[in-house]
């Protein structure tokens, strides 16, 4: 009797195994069977335009619009501050780090960048010239509001 109860789950398990063996599983690498290694794709290049990217949402950390290969960012040095510190922006014409980077946990403003905001690449990243791996239907809040306002019976 117990054997008959195990047959349906066993049949499902076998069918699932056969589907995986036939490579019927959708993956991010659709042209290569799961049991084989595909050819490595070219590593996309870093966008190095020095043009500021538009933020997708209000508190998004700005993207880094240039290469940062071999930048030293550790407890001994921060290469980013060579151009983005308060004293360097006149010469470099780079945007100064936000005033929020000078505030400690208690909200007290410091003369230098606070240690908790010192390691820039914790939040800020470079942009790569790569096609998206998955479709993205993200719509920023400004476009949503524009759509609501332009629709009949929209915002009052």
C-alpha positions as CSV (number, residue, x, y, z in Angstrom):
1,X,0.0,0.0,0.0
2,X,2.8,2.4,0.9
3,X,4.5,1.7,-2.4
4,X,1.4,2.9,-4.3
5,X,1.4,6.2,-2.3
6,X,5.0,6.8,-3.3
7,X,4.4,6.3,-7.0
8,X,2.9,9.8,-7.9
9,X,5.7,11.8,-6.2
10,X,8.2,9.5,-7.7
11,X,6.7,9.9,-11.1
12,X,6.9,13.7,-10.7
13,X,10.5,13.5,-9.6
14,X,11.5,11.3,-12.6
15,X,9.6,13.7,-15.0
16,X,11.5,16.7,-13.5
17,X,14.8,14.9,-13.8
18,X,14.1,14.1,-17.5
19,X,13.1,17.8,-18.2
20,X,16.4,19.0,-16.7
21,X,18.3,16.4,-18.5
22,X,16.7,17.6,-21.8
23,X,17.8,21.1,-20.9
24,X,14.2,22.4,-20.8
25,X,15.1,24.8,-18.0
26,X,15.2,28.5,-18.7
27,X,18.5,30.0,-17.8
28,X,20.5,33.2,-18.4
29,X,22.7,31.1,-20.7
30,X,20.1,29.7,-23.2
31,X,22.4,28.4,-25.9
32,X,24.5,26.1,-23.7
33,X,23.2,22.9,-22.1
34,X,23.4,22.9,-18.3
35,X,26.0,20.1,-18.2
36,X,28.4,22.0,-20.4
37,X,30.5,25.1,-20.1
38,X,29.9,27.8,-22.7
39,X,32.3,30.2,-24.1
40,X,33.0,33.1,-21.8
41,X,31.5,36.4,-23.1
42,X,33.6,39.5,-23.4
43,X,33.8,41.6,-20.3
44,X,32.0,44.8,-21.0
45,X,33.9,48.0,-20.8
46,X,33.4,50.7,-18.2
47,X,31.5,53.8,-19.3
48,X,34.2,56.4,-19.1
49,X,32.4,59.6,-20.3
50,X,32.6,61.8,-17.2
51,X,28.9,62.6,-17.9
52,X,26.7,62.4,-14.8
53,X,24.1,59.7,-15.0
54,X,20.5,60.4,-14.1
55,X,19.4,58.8,-10.9
56,X,16.5,56.3,-11.0
57,X,15.2,57.2,-7.5
58,X,15.9,60.0,-5.0
59,X,18.3,58.3,-2.6
60,X,20.2,56.4,-5.2
61,X,24.0,56.9,-4.8
62,X,25.4,58.5,-8.0
63,X,27.1,56.3,-10.4
64,X,30.8,56.8,-11.0
65,X,31.1,58.1,-14.6
66,X,34.7,57.2,-15.1
67,X,37.2,54.3,-14.7
68,X,38.5,53.7,-11.2
69,X,40.9,50.9,-12.0
70,X,43.8,50.8,-9.5
71,X,42.2,53.4,-7.3
72,X,43.5,52.9,-3.7
73,X,40.6,53.1,-1.3
74,X,41.6,51.7,2.1
75,X,42.3,52.9,5.6
76,X,45.5,54.6,4.4
77,X,44.3,56.5,1.4
78,X,41.2,57.4,-0.7
79,X,42.0,58.2,-4.3
80,X,38.5,59.5,-4.8
81,X,39.1,62.4,-2.5
82,X,41.9,63.6,-4.7
83,X,39.3,65.2,-6.9
84,X,36.0,65.1,-4.9
85,X,37.2,66.5,-1.5
86,X,36.1,70.0,-0.4
87,X,39.5,71.5,-1.1
88,X,40.0,69.8,-4.5
89,X,36.8,70.6,-6.4
90,X,38.0,74.1,-7.5
91,X,40.9,72.6,-9.4
92,X,39.4,69.3,-10.5
93,X,35.9,70.6,-11.4
94,X,34.5,67.3,-10.0
95,X,31.4,67.4,-7.8
96,X,32.1,67.6,-4.1
97,X,31.1,64.7,-1.9
98,X,27.7,65.2,-0.4
99,X,27.5,67.0,2.9
100,X,25.9,63.9,4.3
101,X,29.3,62.3,4.0
102,X,30.6,64.6,6.7
103,X,27.9,63.7,9.3
104,X,28.5,61.1,12.0
105,X,25.8,58.8,13.4
106,X,24.6,61.5,15.8
107,X,24.1,63.9,12.9
108,X,27.0,66.1,14.0
109,X,28.9,67.7,11.1
110,X,32.6,66.9,11.0
111,X,35.5,68.7,9.3
112,X,36.5,65.6,7.3
113,X,34.6,62.7,5.7
114,X,33.2,60.4,8.3
115,X,34.8,57.0,8.6
116,X,31.4,55.3,7.8
117,X,31.3,57.1,4.5
118,X,35.0,56.9,3.6
119,X,34.9,53.7,1.5
120,X,33.2,55.1,-1.6
121,X,32.7,51.9,-3.5
122,X,30.4,50.5,-0.8
123,X,27.7,52.5,-2.4
124,X,29.0,54.1,-5.6
125,X,29.7,51.9,-8.6
126,X,31.0,52.4,-12.2
127,X,28.6,51.8,-15.1
128,X,29.4,49.1,-17.6
129,X,28.4,49.2,-21.3
130,X,26.6,45.9,-21.2
131,X,23.2,44.7,-22.3
132,X,20.8,43.8,-19.5
133,X,20.7,40.1,-18.6
134,X,17.0,40.3,-17.9
135,X,14.2,42.7,-19.1
136,X,13.7,45.7,-16.8
137,X,10.4,47.5,-16.7
138,X,11.4,49.9,-14.0
139,X,9.7,53.3,-14.3
140,X,10.9,56.2,-12.2
141,X,8.5,58.2,-10.1
142,X,8.5,61.3,-12.4
143,X,7.2,59.2,-15.3
144,X,4.6,57.6,-13.1
145,X,3.4,61.1,-12.0
146,X,3.4,62.4,-15.5
147,X,1.2,59.5,-16.6
148,X,-1.2,60.0,-13.7
149,X,-1.5,63.8,-14.4
150,X,-2.1,63.4,-18.2
151,X,-4.7,60.7,-17.8
152,X,-8.4,61.8,-17.7
153,X,-9.5,61.9,-14.1
154,X,-5.9,62.0,-13.0
155,X,-4.5,63.9,-10.0
156,X,-6.9,66.4,-8.5
